[in-house]
Amino acid sequence: MATRQPRRAPRTPGERFAVLDPATGEGFAQVPDQQPEELDAVVARAHEAWRSWRADPVARATALRAAADAVAAAGPDLAPLLTREQGKPLAESQAEVARTAARLRYFAELTPGPQPLDDGRPVRSEVRWRSLGPVAAIVPWNFPLQLASAKFAPALAAGNTMVLKPSPHTPLATRLLGSVVSTALPEGVLTVVTGQEPLGARLARHPGIRHVTFTGSVPTGRAVAVGAAASLTRATLELGGNDAAVLLADVDVERIADRLFWAAFRNCGQVCMAVKRVYVPARLHGDVVEALAQRAKTVVVGAGLDPDTQLGPVNNAPQLARVEHYTARALADGARAAAGGHRLDRPGYFHAPTILTDVPPDSPVVTQEQFGPVLPVLPYGHLDEAVAAANDTGFGLGGSVWGTDLDLAEAVAERLECGTAWINHHAELSLAQPFAGTKDSGVGVAGGPWGLYGNLRPFVVHRPEGP
Ligand code: NAD
């Protein structure tokens, strides 16, 4: 996804900026517009806090367990606030809060122990893992709490401290999360900073930062990597995706249609590893288009706080413009909308759930990351064509194969060039798995023990057997 123009939010003399409700397009809260100059003091505090935080893994685990309890208890405050600023249905916000607490609990139990080395020499050699220092985390607006916790849970469990910057589109729930988690932590261990660019750029290149962990678009990820390189800082980048779903000839269309639909449309399609393209055997193409279009036409679109809502608005105006642009371009190039095809004529950033057919394979809605409620469905002749098309992209985040013969599905999944592949579902991640993209989708590994070690450095001691 291209970096969009900076948010044109109204600024007030007290250096605050407005947060908009995507269901109305109206501002409903203000947050501090912190300036890059403030980072020096914040990072210095994170260094100070690191001295004692790194020293005691047992105390850390206890604090992280308490933080998880505090997050779960704050769910009734966190979830509606998240929905208000992000747009997703309340049940999805509640699930996001639960996942945030679960991730804290998971990492509280992961402690890196010493590892003996044996190369046959008469020396007792051991790797002991050391924390890095203050880690900077920069996250996007689609899963503000989950992605924040994907940064701070492993980083803090490893003994680091953190300065976390949410997207200016969704700073509120993250600020609240930061204060909730901090009730269980010593001062300075986790600090949330809010502000507009160049705050993130300056954080990424701050010389006091020892690791930058970024989630967002490919162009911003490149800029972050360049900034981190200036300070020779380790950078972990979790970037965009353009995941393909490949349907096999024996797929049971009615059986998978709900799952496939929601794999593409959950969170209004604003998921890095949503299904963003579907490849279907030509014989089944009409059935699949019809099954998906029927769901797109009947799903309840509305404000996330409305209990009937199944699909919320797009999060922000530039993103809505992008979705509209890709859709209009595809239609102009000869595609047909089997459902939707336009934004909704109502206040807020609503776009009709859209199923596109007859899409030219080189249309940007196929080749780029649309990141919205629009799904192209493409026919294929031979399975090899589908695999080649799925892999014909600069992205490499996830992919899925759908069919009845699980052995064939797994053999096809093996051929997908991505970090995670699913069979008969998509985008369901385990806390214990390594999460990594290939190609432009990322650098470094998050998740599971790999995520912990991504926040540590090896320190090796060689000791002879005798004096
Ligand atoms: P974005 O790249 O525009 O912004 C991400 C974050 O970077 C925000 O906090 C933003 O304020 C900040 N930022 C902007 N310019 C910066 C700069 N020059 N230096 C440092 N920070 C800067 O992304 P977005 O639109 O907020 O999020 C959507 C993108 O995130 C999509 O591409 C999506 O695929 C990706 N994403 C990836 C994952 C993953 O795990 N791979 C997960 C969720 C989202």
Residues whose N, C-alpha, C, O or C-beta is under 5 A from the ligand:
A	BS01	NAD	M1 T3 I138 V139 P140 W141 K165 P166 S167 P168 E197 G200 A201 A204 T215 G216 S217 V218 T220 A223 V224 E238 L239 G240 G241 C272 S441
